[in-house]
Protein backbone atom coordinates (compact mmCIF):
# COMPACT_ATOMS: atom_id res chain seq x y z
CA UNK A 1 0.00 0.00 0.00
CA UNK A 2 1.46 3.35 1.07
CA UNK A 3 4.50 4.29 3.02
CA UNK A 4 2.96 3.13 6.30
CA UNK A 5 2.50 6.67 7.57
CA UNK A 6 -0.65 5.69 9.44
CA UNK A 7 1.06 3.01 11.55
CA UNK A 8 1.60 3.92 15.20
CA UNK A 9 5.19 4.98 15.68
CA UNK A 10 5.61 5.60 19.38
CA UNK A 11 4.62 3.69 22.49
CA UNK A 12 1.60 5.88 23.25
CA UNK A 13 0.20 5.46 19.74
CA UNK A 14 0.77 1.71 19.90
CA UNK A 15 -0.96 1.52 23.27
CA UNK A 16 -3.98 3.47 22.01
CA UNK A 17 -4.12 1.25 18.90
CA UNK A 18 -4.10 -1.83 21.15
CA UNK A 19 -6.93 -0.36 23.23
CA UNK A 20 -8.97 0.36 20.11
CA UNK A 21 -8.43 -3.21 18.89
CA UNK A 22 -9.67 -4.45 22.24
CA UNK A 23 -6.47 -6.18 23.31
CA UNK A 24 -6.87 -6.80 27.01
CA UNK A 25 -3.30 -7.84 27.70
CA UNK A 26 -0.92 -5.46 29.39
CA UNK A 27 0.96 -3.29 26.89
CA UNK A 28 4.73 -3.70 27.06
CA UNK A 29 7.10 -1.34 25.28
CA UNK A 30 10.21 -3.01 23.85
CA UNK A 31 12.39 -0.11 24.96
CA UNK A 32 10.84 1.35 28.10
CA UNK A 33 12.24 4.66 29.29
CA UNK A 34 14.52 4.67 32.30
CA UNK A 35 12.21 6.92 34.28
CA UNK A 36 12.20 6.33 38.01
CA UNK A 37 9.59 9.01 38.81
CA UNK A 38 6.88 6.92 40.50
CA UNK A 39 4.37 9.79 40.63
CA UNK A 40 4.58 10.29 36.87
CA UNK A 41 4.27 6.56 36.26
CA UNK A 42 1.16 6.33 38.48
CA UNK A 43 -0.43 9.35 36.76
CA UNK A 44 0.22 7.82 33.34
CA UNK A 45 -1.27 4.49 34.47
CA UNK A 46 -4.35 6.33 35.76
CA UNK A 47 -4.74 8.11 32.41
CA UNK A 48 -4.40 4.77 30.61
CA UNK A 49 -7.05 3.17 32.82
CA UNK A 50 -9.35 6.14 32.23
CA UNK A 51 -8.84 5.83 28.45
CA UNK A 52 -9.59 2.08 28.58
CA UNK A 53 -12.71 2.72 30.62
CA UNK A 54 -13.87 5.41 28.20
CA UNK A 55 -13.21 3.14 25.20
CA UNK A 56 -15.19 0.37 26.87
CA UNK A 57 -18.15 2.66 27.54
CA UNK A 58 -18.09 3.95 23.97
CA UNK A 59 -17.99 0.40 22.63
CA UNK A 60 -20.95 -0.58 24.81
CA UNK A 61 -22.86 2.49 23.65
CA UNK A 62 -22.11 1.70 20.00
CA UNK A 63 -23.21 -1.91 20.38
CA UNK A 64 -26.43 -0.83 22.10
CA UNK A 65 -27.14 1.64 19.28
CA UNK A 66 -26.54 -1.07 16.65
CA UNK A 67 -28.85 -3.46 18.51
CA UNK A 68 -31.53 -0.78 18.75
CA UNK A 69 -31.13 0.00 15.04
CA UNK A 70 -31.58 -3.66 14.13
CA UNK A 71 -34.68 -3.86 16.33
CA UNK A 72 -36.23 -0.86 14.53
CA UNK A 73 -35.62 -2.43 11.10
CA UNK A 74 -37.65 -5.53 11.99
Rosetta constraint file for C-alpha pairs under 8 A:
AtomPair CA 8 CA 13 HARMONIC 4.99 0.50
AtomPair CA 8 CA 14 HARMONIC 5.26 0.50
AtomPair CA 8 CA 17 HARMONIC 7.32 0.50
AtomPair CA 9 CA 13 HARMONIC 6.45 0.50
AtomPair CA 9 CA 14 HARMONIC 6.93 0.50
AtomPair CA 10 CA 14 HARMONIC 6.23 0.50
AtomPair CA 11 CA 15 HARMONIC 6.03 0.50
AtomPair CA 11 CA 29 HARMONIC 6.26 0.50
AtomPair CA 12 CA 16 HARMONIC 6.20 0.50
AtomPair CA 13 CA 17 HARMONIC 6.09 0.50
AtomPair CA 14 CA 18 HARMONIC 6.15 0.50
AtomPair CA 15 CA 19 HARMONIC 6.26 0.50
AtomPair CA 15 CA 27 HARMONIC 6.32 0.50
AtomPair CA 16 CA 20 HARMONIC 6.18 0.50
AtomPair CA 17 CA 21 HARMONIC 6.20 0.50
AtomPair CA 18 CA 22 HARMONIC 6.25 0.50
AtomPair CA 18 CA 23 HARMONIC 5.40 0.50
AtomPair CA 18 CA 27 HARMONIC 7.79 0.50
AtomPair CA 19 CA 23 HARMONIC 5.84 0.50
AtomPair CA 19 CA 24 HARMONIC 7.47 0.50
AtomPair CA 19 CA 52 HARMONIC 6.46 0.50
AtomPair CA 19 CA 55 HARMONIC 7.45 0.50
AtomPair CA 20 CA 55 HARMONIC 7.18 0.50
AtomPair CA 28 CA 32 HARMONIC 7.99 0.50
AtomPair CA 37 CA 41 HARMONIC 6.38 0.50
AtomPair CA 38 CA 42 HARMONIC 6.09 0.50
AtomPair CA 39 CA 43 HARMONIC 6.18 0.50
AtomPair CA 40 CA 44 HARMONIC 6.13 0.50
AtomPair CA 41 CA 45 HARMONIC 6.17 0.50
AtomPair CA 42 CA 46 HARMONIC 6.14 0.50
AtomPair CA 43 CA 47 HARMONIC 6.25 0.50
AtomPair CA 44 CA 48 HARMONIC 6.17 0.50
AtomPair CA 45 CA 49 HARMONIC 6.16 0.50
AtomPair CA 46 CA 50 HARMONIC 6.13 0.50
AtomPair CA 47 CA 51 HARMONIC 6.14 0.50
AtomPair CA 48 CA 52 HARMONIC 6.19 0.50
AtomPair CA 49 CA 53 HARMONIC 6.09 0.50
AtomPair CA 50 CA 54 HARMONIC 6.10 0.50
AtomPair CA 51 CA 55 HARMONIC 6.07 0.50
AtomPair CA 52 CA 56 HARMONIC 6.10 0.50
AtomPair CA 53 CA 57 HARMONIC 6.25 0.50
AtomPair CA 54 CA 58 HARMONIC 6.15 0.50
AtomPair CA 55 CA 59 HARMONIC 6.09 0.50
AtomPair CA 56 CA 60 HARMONIC 6.19 0.50
AtomPair CA 57 CA 61 HARMONIC 6.11 0.50
AtomPair CA 58 CA 62 HARMONIC 6.08 0.50
AtomPair CA 59 CA 63 HARMONIC 6.14 0.50
AtomPair CA 60 CA 64 HARMONIC 6.12 0.50
AtomPair CA 61 CA 65 HARMONIC 6.17 0.50
AtomPair CA 62 CA 66 HARMONIC 6.20 0.50
AtomPair CA 63 CA 67 HARMONIC 6.13 0.50
AtomPair CA 64 CA 68 HARMONIC 6.10 0.50
AtomPair CA 65 CA 69 HARMONIC 6.05 0.50
AtomPair CA 66 CA 70 HARMONIC 6.21 0.50
AtomPair CA 67 CA 71 HARMONIC 6.24 0.50
AtomPair CA 68 CA 72 HARMONIC 6.32 0.50
AtomPair CA 69 CA 73 HARMONIC 6.45 0.50
AtomPair CA 70 CA 74 HARMONIC 6.70 0.50
